């Protein structure tokens, strides 16, 4: 015969029911918030469809198109030498990792563009096809002295990076990022500038002059156009493309990976205000 007081079983059942109710309430709130966000996104898309007057004109990236931009970027940079070095798994896994990474990257930047922040700029060109909007091209400009705190990344979900993309990939990501920052610092040599990053065009629209149109517009019309602009590319064929936009080639340097087949060359270019 058990020596447990007779009230304990009832108390245990009561606590169990309370936990179940709390769990149901938590789930209801979570899914309610999720549904509300989805509804809000659908409304934003509907409003965007009505307001797009010229789909070929550059514009700031609408918040509702952030995920679409991340997906397009993951395809564009899938075989980039730097990301091949960072994400050494299959192409399918690398695509998923890049989409998550770019999504969080854009989210962090978006959270810091509140108000009249001219140091972080997200630009794009959109396409409207059969009532569906897609991102044709994308580019970002970030001030060279704009640093991101650990809290910025944690607040926007980057704390999950070791689980989402793997701790080894995170380690390589920060190692390559630190190397790129040092290379850029060497070229800047203390000079203030904007850094052009994540320039990409959806493969379906390449060869139509869309990328050059967006970048030229951003360089000539962004709020910090009085500053020089720096960019870094791991594709040698891009050098001539950027020269046509006023950039000058200034440095070629190599990142040496532990596995030589993942080492890559980086080309740095500089553009004075024009």
Secondary structure, 3 states (H helix, E strand, C coil): CCCCCHHHHHHHHHHHHHHHHHHHHHHHHHHHHHHHHHHHHHHHHHHHHHHCCCCCCCEECCHHHHHHHHHHHHHHCCCCHHHHHHCCCCHHHHHHHHHHHHHHHHHHHHHCCCCCCCCEEEEEEEEEECCEEEEEEEEEEEECCCCCCHHHHHHCCHHHHHHHCCHHHHHHHHHHHHHHHHHHHHHHCCCCEEEEEEEEECHHHCCCCHHHHHHHHHHHHCCCCCCEEEEEECCCCHHHHHHCCCCEEEEEEEECCCCHHHCEEEEEEEECCC
